[in-house]
């Protein structure tokens, strides 16, 4: 693991987008709407297509998956079921919601990734039968540069599987940071990536969410990486200010993708800091955020796999 930012992402069309009753007990970002389901799906698709165009206009490759009319209300969040690495590894993850497990369309994904080399596929989904879950880069925020991993405990993020995952990809015990995090009402933060984002040279984190006994250890570990640390408050966290992602294009130009909601909630000095690390791409995904309980980072599964064309060109 060397590169922190990807230039290719997978996105899944929200063709049957809606409110998932199986996840609402753990995801307090979700808000049920009384609107017509077809209208909600239409708006979500318009938001999705606009975001795809904005990324492609910046030279970022978007691989789009389509699952048809199957009832998969959260399919727009593919980062929860697979993660890729520069050595050609691909890992499939166990998910909390039975309905969400049907999103793992591995055959469709592999066909779409035919331009990349996949050396090994690790399948962790067998742990679902034992009630252990780890939802990809929702549950785990990776520091690929320093070979470290961060995860906050929840019903969707198992300590046991976190250790299995870290061992599989070669992260040492000393570089595994497992902690507790809560909102103002004492509810577990369901995914680490709603309170934390790691870019190449910056970190956005809601440190006040982290349990006091864990906070110093986590913040010290981040300080040791030399990144600029941008601390946000819980109000900003609830507006998805940490659910952002740094990307790059083939010219190695850096971008930071965030929702318009997050952009409007960041303070001016915070935005000035972020702009030093990449051009801001603001995506209006209000419907997806409200009904789905996730934002732009959740909508992107980064591709770090080696390109087959590079292999050919390199002899």
N, C-alpha and C positions, 0 to 999 in steps of 0.2 A: 504494500500500500504506500504509494508515493504522492499521487495527485489528489488534491482535495476537491478540485472542481472538474466537472464533466462537461463535454461539449455535445453530448447526445443524451436525450431523455426519452423514456416511454410514457405515453399518456393514454388513458382509456376513455373513450367516448361515454358520456353519462346518458345512455339511451333509455334507461328505465330508472332515472334518478328519483330518489325520494327519501322519506324518513324511515330509518331502520329501527323498528321497535326493539330489536335484539341488542342494540348497542346503547340505547338511551340511558340505561342504568349506570353505565360507566363513563359516558361522554356527555358532560354537562354543557358542552358548547352547542349541542344540538337543540334546535327549537322547532317544534311541530307547527306546521302551517295548515290553516283551514282552506287554503286555495285548492283549486282543481289540480289533480296530479299531473294532467297533461300540460297545464300551463307551467307548473314547476319544472317539469322535464324540459320543456321548450326553452325556458330561460336559462337553465343550467347548460344546455347545449350551445346556446348563443354565447354564454360566458366562456365556455370551453373553446369554441372555435376561434373566438377573438384572442384568447390567450395563446393558442397555437400559432396564429398569424404573427403575434407580437414577438414570440420567440424566434420563429423562422426569419422574420425580417432582420433580426440581429445576427443571423448566421448560426444559430443554434439548431442542430438537427433534432427534429421531433418524429419519433416513431409512434404512430397512432394505432391502437388496437380497437377493434370493434367486436362486441359480443352479441350483437343483435338485440332482440326484444326480450331476452331472458330477464327474469325478475332479480336484478342485481343492483339494488339501490346505491351501494357504496363503491361500485366498480371504478368510479372516477379517482379512487385513491390506491393506485397500484403499488406504491412504495411499501405497503404493509405485507405484501406476500412474496416479494423476491428482492434480492440485492446482488449486485455483480461486483467483480474485482478485476484488477489489472492482470492478474495471473491466469485469467480465464475461468475462475470459479464462479458458480451461480448457486445461491442458496435459496431454497423454498422454505417459507415460515408457517408455523401453526397460528391460526387466528381464533379469537374468542367467539365470534358470532358464526354459528353454523351456516347461515345464509352467505356470509362473506367467504367462507371456504370454497364456495362454488365459483369464486372469481379466479381461482388459480387455473387458468387455461394455459397450461404449460406448452402444449403442442402448438397453439397459436403463437405464443411468445417466441418459441424457438424458431419458427418459420420466419417471423419478423426480424429475428436477430441473425439471419443467415450470413450477413456481411461480417460477423464477428466470430472469433474462435472461442469456443466453450470447451474447456478441458475436463472439468468435473462439475457434477451437479450434486449438491448435498440436500437431502430431503429431510427436514425436521418435522414434517407434518404428522408423523406417527405419534408425536407427543400429545396431540389433541385428545386422543382417547384416554390419556391419563390426566387431563385437565391442566396441562402446562402450555403456556402461550408466550410467543415472542413475535411481535408484529413489525418485523423489518426495521427500516429506518424511522418508523414511528416510535418504536420502543427503544431503539439504540441510536444514539448520535455518535458517528464515527469521526475520530481524528485520524485520518488516513496518513497524514504526514508523520505523526509521532507514534503511530500504531497504538492508539488508545481508544477506549470506548466508554461511553457514559449512558447510564440507564436509570430511570426512576421507577421504583417498584409500584406495581399496580396489578389488578386482576388480569391485565393484558400483557404484563411484562414479568416473567418468572426469573428469579435469581438463578435457579438451576439451569434453565435454558440459556440465560445470559452467559454463564460460565462455559457451557457446551459450545456456544457460538464463538466466544473469544478463543477458546482452545482450538477450535477448528481453523480459525483464520490466523492463528499465531500471535495473539495478543497476550502478553505476560500478565501474571496475577497482579503485579504492581501497577499495571496500566489499565486495570479494570475498575471503573468508578460506578458503583451501584449505590443508590441513595434514595431517600424518601422525599416526596414533594407534595404539597397540599395547597388548595385554594383557601380563600378567607373563611369558608364554611367547613374546613377540615376535610374536604373530599380529596381523595387521591387524584393527582394529575394522571390522566389515563395514558398519555403518550409523552415521552421525553421531548419530542420535537415541537411541542407547543410552548415549552419554557426555555428552549435552548437551540441555537443555530451556530454552527462552526463554519466560518469561511477560511480562506487560506491564511489571512493575517488578522482576522477579527473574530469576536465571539459576541453574540447577543444572548443574554441570559436573564431570567427573572430569579435572581438569587433569593429574594424574600419568600419565594415559594418553597425553597429547600429547607428541610428540617434543620433546626439550629445545630444539632449535633453532627450533621453532615456538611453543613455549609462551608466551614473553613477549609475542609479537606478538598472539596470540589473547586472552590475559588482559587486555592493555592495551586492546584494542578493546572488550572487554566492559565494562571499568571506565569507559570513556569514555561508555557509554550511560547511566550513572547507576543501573543496576540493582543490587539487593542480590545479591551473588554467594555462592552456597552451594556450597562445594567438597566433593565426596564422594570416598571412596577406591575402590580397585578392587574390593574385596569388595562394597561397596554398588552399584557399577556392575553387577557380575554378578548382583545381585538386582534390577535394573531400576529403581534409584532415579532415574536420569536419564530413563527412558522414561515420563515423566509429561506431562500436558497441562493447561494452564489454559483453562477455558471460561467462558462467561457465559450467563445466560438473558436473556429479553426485558426483564427489569427491570434489566439490567446488573449483577446480582449475580454475583460471581466465585466460581468453584469450581476446585479442583485435583484432577484425577482421577489416581489411582495404584493400583497393585495392592496387595493386602493384604500380599504378600511385600515390596514396597518399603516400605510403611508400617511394617512390623515391623523393617525394617533401618535406617531413619532413626534418628538419635539424637534424644533429647527436645528439645534446643535447636534442632536442625535443623527438627523438626516445628513448633516454636513460631514459627520464622521463616516457614515456608511458610503457616501459618495466618493470618499477617498479610496474605497476598495472596489468600486465598480459603478458602471452606469445603472441607474435605477430603472427597472421595468415594473410598472404598476399595472396590475390586472384587476379588473372589476369582477369579483366572483361572489357577490353578496348572497345570491341564492345558494350556491354550493356551501359557503361558510355557515349560513344560518341553518339550513335543513340538514346538511351532511355533517356539520360539526368539525370540519377540517378546512384548511386553506391551501395556498398554492404549493407549499412544500410537500404536502400530502399528495398532491396531484402529480408529482414528478418522481419517477423511478430512474435514477441516473444509470447510465451505461458506461462502465469503466473497462469493459472487455477489450482485448486486443483486436485490432482490425485485421481481417484476412488480407486486405489489399496492401496493408503495411508490410505484412509478412512476405507477400509476393514481391513487393518492391525492394525489400531488403535482401532478397535472394534466398 
